Amino acid sequence: MTAQKFYIECYGQDFLLVNNDVLKCSADVEQACYTRATGDKGCTRLENCSRDGWLQFGGSGRVRRSLKCLDLNVLMKRIRDALLQIRKH
């Protein structure tokens, strides 16, 4: 019996080789796209999104039912930026 493969496409970003390229990730376990506070983006095992300091959510993407996880520091920065924009208006 062959294990089911999971497939997801995510935008990738790092400071060496990847510059907002589409990554095609497949594995025997469910995958998620991630964004770190450092700006890194890529694919990871969905179970990694359950670690402390991460938030998992359903996302829209090029692949149906794509899941995403976000470093909570990124979320807090986005909230602060949004609040600053509201205060300006």
MODELLER restraints for C-alpha pairs under 7 A, 6 or more apart:
rsr = mdl.restraints
at = mdl.atoms
rsr.add(forms.Gaussian(group=physical.xy_distance, feature=features.Distance(at['CA:3:A'], at['CA:28:A']), mean=6.21, stdev=0.5))
rsr.add(forms.Gaussian(group=physical.xy_distance, feature=features.Distance(at['CA:4:A'], at['CA:28:A']), mean=5.98, stdev=0.5))
rsr.add(forms.Gaussian(group=physical.xy_distance, feature=features.Distance(at['CA:5:A'], at['CA:26:A']), mean=6.37, stdev=0.5))
rsr.add(forms.Gaussian(group=physical.xy_distance, feature=features.Distance(at['CA:5:A'], at['CA:27:A']), mean=5.44, stdev=0.5))
rsr.add(forms.Gaussian(group=physical.xy_distance, feature=features.Distance(at['CA:5:A'], at['CA:28:A']), mean=4.73, stdev=0.5))
rsr.add(forms.Gaussian(group=physical.xy_distance, feature=features.Distance(at['CA:6:A'], at['CA:26:A']), mean=5.28, stdev=0.5))
rsr.add(forms.Gaussian(group=physical.xy_distance, feature=features.Distance(at['CA:6:A'], at['CA:27:A']), mean=5.39, stdev=0.5))
rsr.add(forms.Gaussian(group=physical.xy_distance, feature=features.Distance(at['CA:6:A'], at['CA:28:A']), mean=6.03, stdev=0.5))
rsr.add(forms.Gaussian(group=physical.xy_distance, feature=features.Distance(at['CA:6:A'], at['CA:29:A']), mean=6.19, stdev=0.5))
rsr.add(forms.Gaussian(group=physical.xy_distance, feature=features.Distance(at['CA:6:A'], at['CA:30:A']), mean=5.42, stdev=0.5))
rsr.add(forms.Gaussian(group=physical.xy_distance, feature=features.Distance(at['CA:6:A'], at['CA:31:A']), mean=6.66, stdev=0.5))
rsr.add(forms.Gaussian(group=physical.xy_distance, feature=features.Distance(at['CA:7:A'], at['CA:25:A']), mean=5.65, stdev=0.5))
rsr.add(forms.Gaussian(group=physical.xy_distance, feature=features.Distance(at['CA:7:A'], at['CA:26:A']), mean=4.29, stdev=0.5))
rsr.add(forms.Gaussian(group=physical.xy_distance, feature=features.Distance(at['CA:7:A'], at['CA:27:A']), mean=6.82, stdev=0.5))
rsr.add(forms.Gaussian(group=physical.xy_distance, feature=features.Distance(at['CA:8:A'], at['CA:24:A']), mean=6.11, stdev=0.5))
rsr.add(forms.Gaussian(group=physical.xy_distance, feature=features.Distance(at['CA:8:A'], at['CA:25:A']), mean=5.37, stdev=0.5))
rsr.add(forms.Gaussian(group=physical.xy_distance, feature=features.Distance(at['CA:8:A'], at['CA:26:A']), mean=6.47, stdev=0.5))
rsr.add(forms.Gaussian(group=physical.xy_distance, feature=features.Distance(at['CA:8:A'], at['CA:31:A']), mean=6.57, stdev=0.5))
rsr.add(forms.Gaussian(group=physical.xy_distance, feature=features.Distance(at['CA:8:A'], at['CA:63:A']), mean=6.16, stdev=0.5))
rsr.add(forms.Gaussian(group=physical.xy_distance, feature=features.Distance(at['CA:8:A'], at['CA:66:A']), mean=6.57, stdev=0.5))
rsr.add(forms.Gaussian(group=physical.xy_distance, feature=features.Distance(at['CA:9:A'], at['CA:22:A']), mean=6.41, stdev=0.5))
rsr.add(forms.Gaussian(group=physical.xy_distance, feature=features.Distance(at['CA:9:A'], at['CA:23:A']), mean=5.48, stdev=0.5))
rsr.add(forms.Gaussian(group=physical.xy_distance, feature=features.Distance(at['CA:9:A'], at['CA:24:A']), mean=4.67, stdev=0.5))
rsr.add(forms.Gaussian(group=physical.xy_distance, feature=features.Distance(at['CA:9:A'], at['CA:25:A']), mean=6.10, stdev=0.5))
rsr.add(forms.Gaussian(group=physical.xy_distance, feature=features.Distance(at['CA:9:A'], at['CA:62:A']), mean=6.83, stdev=0.5))
rsr.add(forms.Gaussian(group=physical.xy_distance, feature=features.Distance(at['CA:9:A'], at['CA:63:A']), mean=6.41, stdev=0.5))
rsr.add(forms.Gaussian(group=physical.xy_distance, feature=features.Distance(at['CA:10:A'], at['CA:22:A']), mean=5.63, stdev=0.5))
rsr.add(forms.Gaussian(group=physical.xy_distance, feature=features.Distance(at['CA:10:A'], at['CA:23:A']), mean=5.24, stdev=0.5))
rsr.add(forms.Gaussian(group=physical.xy_distance, feature=features.Distance(at['CA:10:A'], at['CA:24:A']), mean=6.80, stdev=0.5))
rsr.add(forms.Gaussian(group=physical.xy_distance, feature=features.Distance(at['CA:10:A'], at['CA:33:A']), mean=5.42, stdev=0.5))
rsr.add(forms.Gaussian(group=physical.xy_distance, feature=features.Distance(at['CA:10:A'], at['CA:42:A']), mean=5.95, stdev=0.5))
rsr.add(forms.Gaussian(group=physical.xy_distance, feature=features.Distance(at['CA:10:A'], at['CA:43:A']), mean=6.32, stdev=0.5))
rsr.add(forms.Gaussian(group=physical.xy_distance, feature=features.Distance(at['CA:11:A'], at['CA:20:A']), mean=5.48, stdev=0.5))
rsr.add(forms.Gaussian(group=physical.xy_distance, feature=features.Distance(at['CA:11:A'], at['CA:21:A']), mean=5.50, stdev=0.5))
rsr.add(forms.Gaussian(group=physical.xy_distance, feature=features.Distance(at['CA:11:A'], at['CA:22:A']), mean=4.59, stdev=0.5))
rsr.add(forms.Gaussian(group=physical.xy_distance, feature=features.Distance(at['CA:11:A'], at['CA:23:A']), mean=5.89, stdev=0.5))
rsr.add(forms.Gaussian(group=physical.xy_distance, feature=features.Distance(at['CA:11:A'], at['CA:41:A']), mean=6.39, stdev=0.5))
rsr.add(forms.Gaussian(group=physical.xy_distance, feature=features.Distance(at['CA:11:A'], at['CA:42:A']), mean=6.03, stdev=0.5))
rsr.add(forms.Gaussian(group=physical.xy_distance, feature=features.Distance(at['CA:12:A'], at['CA:18:A']), mean=6.08, stdev=0.5))
rsr.add(forms.Gaussian(group=physical.xy_distance, feature=features.Distance(at['CA:12:A'], at['CA:19:A']), mean=6.62, stdev=0.5))
rsr.add(forms.Gaussian(group=physical.xy_distance, feature=features.Distance(at['CA:12:A'], at['CA:20:A']), mean=5.07, stdev=0.5))
rsr.add(forms.Gaussian(group=physical.xy_distance, feature=features.Distance(at['CA:12:A'], at['CA:21:A']), mean=5.24, stdev=0.5))
rsr.add(forms.Gaussian(group=physical.xy_distance, feature=features.Distance(at['CA:12:A'], at['CA:22:A']), mean=6.04, stdev=0.5))
rsr.add(forms.Gaussian(group=physical.xy_distance, feature=features.Distance(at['CA:12:A'], at['CA:23:A']), mean=5.96, stdev=0.5))
rsr.add(forms.Gaussian(group=physical.xy_distance, feature=features.Distance(at['CA:12:A'], at['CA:41:A']), mean=4.69, stdev=0.5))
rsr.add(forms.Gaussian(group=physical.xy_distance, feature=features.Distance(at['CA:12:A'], at['CA:42:A']), mean=4.43, stdev=0.5))
rsr.add(forms.Gaussian(group=physical.xy_distance, feature=features.Distance(at['CA:13:A'], at['CA:19:A']), mean=4.94, stdev=0.5))
rsr.add(forms.Gaussian(group=physical.xy_distance, feature=features.Distance(at['CA:13:A'], at['CA:20:A']), mean=5.05, stdev=0.5))
rsr.add(forms.Gaussian(group=physical.xy_distance, feature=features.Distance(at['CA:13:A'], at['CA:40:A']), mean=5.04, stdev=0.5))
rsr.add(forms.Gaussian(group=physical.xy_distance, feature=features.Distance(at['CA:13:A'], at['CA:41:A']), mean=4.75, stdev=0.5))
rsr.add(forms.Gaussian(group=physical.xy_distance, feature=features.Distance(at['CA:13:A'], at['CA:42:A']), mean=6.63, stdev=0.5))
rsr.add(forms.Gaussian(group=physical.xy_distance, feature=features.Distance(at['CA:14:A'], at['CA:40:A']), mean=4.99, stdev=0.5))
rsr.add(forms.Gaussian(group=physical.xy_distance, feature=features.Distance(at['CA:14:A'], at['CA:41:A']), mean=6.84, stdev=0.5))
rsr.add(forms.Gaussian(group=physical.xy_distance, feature=features.Distance(at['CA:25:A'], at['CA:43:A']), mean=6.57, stdev=0.5))
rsr.add(forms.Gaussian(group=physical.xy_distance, feature=features.Distance(at['CA:29:A'], at['CA:45:A']), mean=6.71, stdev=0.5))
rsr.add(forms.Gaussian(group=physical.xy_distance, feature=features.Distance(at['CA:30:A'], at['CA:45:A']), mean=6.08, stdev=0.5))
rsr.add(forms.Gaussian(group=physical.xy_distance, feature=features.Distance(at['CA:30:A'], at['CA:46:A']), mean=5.59, stdev=0.5))
rsr.add(forms.Gaussian(group=physical.xy_distance, feature=features.Distance(at['CA:31:A'], at['CA:43:A']), mean=6.58, stdev=0.5))
rsr.add(forms.Gaussian(group=physical.xy_distance, feature=features.Distance(at['CA:31:A'], at['CA:44:A']), mean=5.63, stdev=0.5))
rsr.add(forms.Gaussian(group=physical.xy_distance, feature=features.Distance(at['CA:31:A'], at['CA:45:A']), mean=4.59, stdev=0.5))
rsr.add(forms.Gaussian(group=physical.xy_distance, feature=features.Distance(at['CA:31:A'], at['CA:46:A']), mean=4.82, stdev=0.5))
rsr.add(forms.Gaussian(group=physical.xy_distance, feature=features.Distance(at['CA:32:A'], at['CA:43:A']), mean=5.69, stdev=0.5))
rsr.add(forms.Gaussian(group=physical.xy_distance, feature=features.Distance(at['CA:32:A'], at['CA:44:A']), mean=5.53, stdev=0.5))
rsr.add(forms.Gaussian(group=physical.xy_distance, feature=features.Distance(at['CA:32:A'], at['CA:45:A']), mean=6.12, stdev=0.5))
rsr.add(forms.Gaussian(group=physical.xy_distance, feature=features.Distance(at['CA:32:A'], at['CA:46:A']), mean=5.09, stdev=0.5))
rsr.add(forms.Gaussian(group=physical.xy_distance, feature=features.Distance(at['CA:32:A'], at['CA:66:A']), mean=6.76, stdev=0.5))
rsr.add(forms.Gaussian(group=physical.xy_distance, feature=features.Distance(at['CA:32:A'], at['CA:67:A']), mean=4.87, stdev=0.5))
rsr.add(forms.Gaussian(group=physical.xy_distance, feature=features.Distance(at['CA:32:A'], at['CA:68:A']), mean=5.02, stdev=0.5))
rsr.add(forms.Gaussian(group=physical.xy_distance, feature=features.Distance(at['CA:32:A'], at['CA:69:A']), mean=6.63, stdev=0.5))
rsr.add(forms.Gaussian(group=physical.xy_distance, feature=features.Distance(at['CA:33:A'], at['CA:42:A']), mean=5.62, stdev=0.5))
rsr.add(forms.Gaussian(group=physical.xy_distance, feature=features.Distance(at['CA:33:A'], at['CA:43:A']), mean=4.62, stdev=0.5))
rsr.add(forms.Gaussian(group=physical.xy_distance, feature=features.Distance(at['CA:33:A'], at['CA:44:A']), mean=6.39, stdev=0.5))
rsr.add(forms.Gaussian(group=physical.xy_distance, feature=features.Distance(at['CA:33:A'], at['CA:67:A']), mean=6.34, stdev=0.5))
rsr.add(forms.Gaussian(group=physical.xy_distance, feature=features.Distance(at['CA:33:A'], at['CA:68:A']), mean=4.61, stdev=0.5))
rsr.add(forms.Gaussian(group=physical.xy_distance, feature=features.Distance(at['CA:33:A'], at['CA:69:A']), mean=6.23, stdev=0.5))
rsr.add(forms.Gaussian(group=physical.xy_distance, feature=features.Distance(at['CA:34:A'], at['CA:41:A']), mean=5.48, stdev=0.5))
rsr.add(forms.Gaussian(group=physical.xy_distance, feature=features.Distance(at['CA:34:A'], at['CA:42:A']), mean=5.52, stdev=0.5))
rsr.add(forms.Gaussian(group=physical.xy_distance, feature=features.Distance(at['CA:34:A'], at['CA:43:A']), mean=6.03, stdev=0.5))
rsr.add(forms.Gaussian(group=physical.xy_distance, feature=features.Distance(at['CA:34:A'], at['CA:44:A']), mean=6.83, stdev=0.5))
rsr.add(forms.Gaussian(group=physical.xy_distance, feature=features.Distance(at['CA:34:A'], at['CA:68:A']), mean=5.62, stdev=0.5))
rsr.add(forms.Gaussian(group=physical.xy_distance, feature=features.Distance(at['CA:34:A'], at['CA:69:A']), mean=4.78, stdev=0.5))
rsr.add(forms.Gaussian(group=physical.xy_distance, feature=features.Distance(at['CA:34:A'], at['CA:70:A']), mean=5.64, stdev=0.5))
rsr.add(forms.Gaussian(group=physical.xy_distance, feature=features.Distance(at['CA:35:A'], at['CA:41:A']), mean=4.56, stdev=0.5))
rsr.add(forms.Gaussian(group=physical.xy_distance, feature=features.Distance(at['CA:35:A'], at['CA:42:A']), mean=6.98, stdev=0.5))
rsr.add(forms.Gaussian(group=physical.xy_distance, feature=features.Distance(at['CA:35:A'], at['CA:69:A']), mean=6.72, stdev=0.5))
rsr.add(forms.Gaussian(group=physical.xy_distance, feature=features.Distance(at['CA:35:A'], at['CA:70:A']), mean=5.12, stdev=0.5))
rsr.add(forms.Gaussian(group=physical.xy_distance, feature=features.Distance(at['CA:35:A'], at['CA:71:A']), mean=6.30, stdev=0.5))
rsr.add(forms.Gaussian(group=physical.xy_distance, feature=features.Distance(at['CA:36:A'], at['CA:70:A']), mean=6.36, stdev=0.5))
rsr.add(forms.Gaussian(group=physical.xy_distance, feature=features.Distance(at['CA:36:A'], at['CA:71:A']), mean=5.01, stdev=0.5))
rsr.add(forms.Gaussian(group=physical.xy_distance, feature=features.Distance(at['CA:36:A'], at['CA:74:A']), mean=6.76, stdev=0.5))
rsr.add(forms.Gaussian(group=physical.xy_distance, feature=features.Distance(at['CA:37:A'], at['CA:71:A']), mean=5.96, stdev=0.5))
rsr.add(forms.Gaussian(group=physical.xy_distance, feature=features.Distance(at['CA:37:A'], at['CA:73:A']), mean=5.75, stdev=0.5))
rsr.add(forms.Gaussian(group=physical.xy_distance, feature=features.Distance(at['CA:37:A'], at['CA:74:A']), mean=5.01, stdev=0.5))
rsr.add(forms.Gaussian(group=physical.xy_distance, feature=features.Distance(at['CA:49:A'], at['CA:55:A']), mean=6.37, stdev=0.5))
rsr.add(forms.Gaussian(group=physical.xy_distance, feature=features.Distance(at['CA:49:A'], at['CA:56:A']), mean=5.63, stdev=0.5))
rsr.add(forms.Gaussian(group=physical.xy_distance, feature=features.Distance(at['CA:49:A'], at['CA:69:A']), mean=5.44, stdev=0.5))
rsr.add(forms.Gaussian(group=physical.xy_distance, feature=features.Distance(at['CA:53:A'], at['CA:71:A']), mean=6.06, stdev=0.5))
rsr.add(forms.Gaussian(group=physical.xy_distance, feature=features.Distance(at['CA:53:A'], at['CA:72:A']), mean=5.43, stdev=0.5))
rsr.add(forms.Gaussian(group=physical.xy_distance, feature=features.Distance(at['CA:54:A'], at['CA:69:A']), mean=6.45, stdev=0.5))
rsr.add(forms.Gaussian(group=physical.xy_distance, feature=features.Distance(at['CA:54:A'], at['CA:70:A']), mean=5.54, stdev=0.5))
rsr.add(forms.Gaussian(group=physical.xy_distance, feature=features.Distance(at['CA:54:A'], at['CA:71:A']), mean=4.68, stdev=0.5))
rsr.add(forms.Gaussian(group=physical.xy_distance, feature=features.Distance(at['CA:54:A'], at['CA:72:A']), mean=5.34, stdev=0.5))
rsr.add(forms.Gaussian(group=physical.xy_distance, feature=features.Distance(at['CA:55:A'], at['CA:69:A']), mean=5.34, stdev=0.5))
rsr.add(forms.Gaussian(group=physical.xy_distance, feature=features.Distance(at['CA:55:A'], at['CA:70:A']), mean=5.20, stdev=0.5))
rsr.add(forms.Gaussian(group=physical.xy_distance, feature=features.Distance(at['CA:55:A'], at['CA:71:A']), mean=6.51, stdev=0.5))
rsr.add(forms.Gaussian(group=physical.xy_distance, feature=features.Distance(at['CA:55:A'], at['CA:72:A']), mean=6.29, stdev=0.5))
rsr.add(forms.Gaussian(group=physical.xy_distance, feature=features.Distance(at['CA:56:A'], at['CA:68:A']), mean=5.80, stdev=0.5))
rsr.add(forms.Gaussian(group=physical.xy_distance, feature=features.Distance(at['CA:56:A'], at['CA:69:A']), mean=4.26, stdev=0.5))
rsr.add(forms.Gaussian(group=physical.xy_distance, feature=features.Distance(at['CA:56:A'], at['CA:70:A']), mean=6.53, stdev=0.5))
rsr.add(forms.Gaussian(group=physical.xy_distance, feature=features.Distance(at['CA:57:A'], at['CA:67:A']), mean=6.07, stdev=0.5))
rsr.add(forms.Gaussian(group=physical.xy_distance, feature=features.Distance(at['CA:57:A'], at['CA:68:A']), mean=5.48, stdev=0.5))
rsr.add(forms.Gaussian(group=physical.xy_distance, feature=features.Distance(at['CA:57:A'], at['CA:69:A']), mean=6.17, stdev=0.5))
rsr.add(forms.Gaussian(group=physical.xy_distance, feature=features.Distance(at['CA:58:A'], at['CA:65:A']), mean=6.97, stdev=0.5))
rsr.add(forms.Gaussian(group=physical.xy_distance, feature=features.Distance(at['CA:58:A'], at['CA:66:A']), mean=6.44, stdev=0.5))
rsr.add(forms.Gaussian(group=physical.xy_distance, feature=features.Distance(at['CA:58:A'], at['CA:67:A']), mean=4.62, stdev=0.5))
rsr.add(forms.Gaussian(group=physical.xy_distance, feature=features.Distance(at['CA:58:A'], at['CA:68:A']), mean=6.04, stdev=0.5))
rsr.add(forms.Gaussian(group=physical.xy_distance, feature=features.Distance(at['CA:59:A'], at['CA:66:A']), mean=5.53, stdev=0.5))
rsr.add(forms.Gaussian(group=physical.xy_distance, feature=features.Distance(at['CA:59:A'], at['CA:67:A']), mean=5.23, stdev=0.5))
rsr.add(forms.Gaussian(group=physical.xy_distance, feature=features.Distance(at['CA:59:A'], at['CA:68:A']), mean=5.83, stdev=0.5))
rsr.add(forms.Gaussian(group=physical.xy_distance, feature=features.Distance(at['CA:60:A'], at['CA:66:A']), mean=6.23, stdev=0.5))
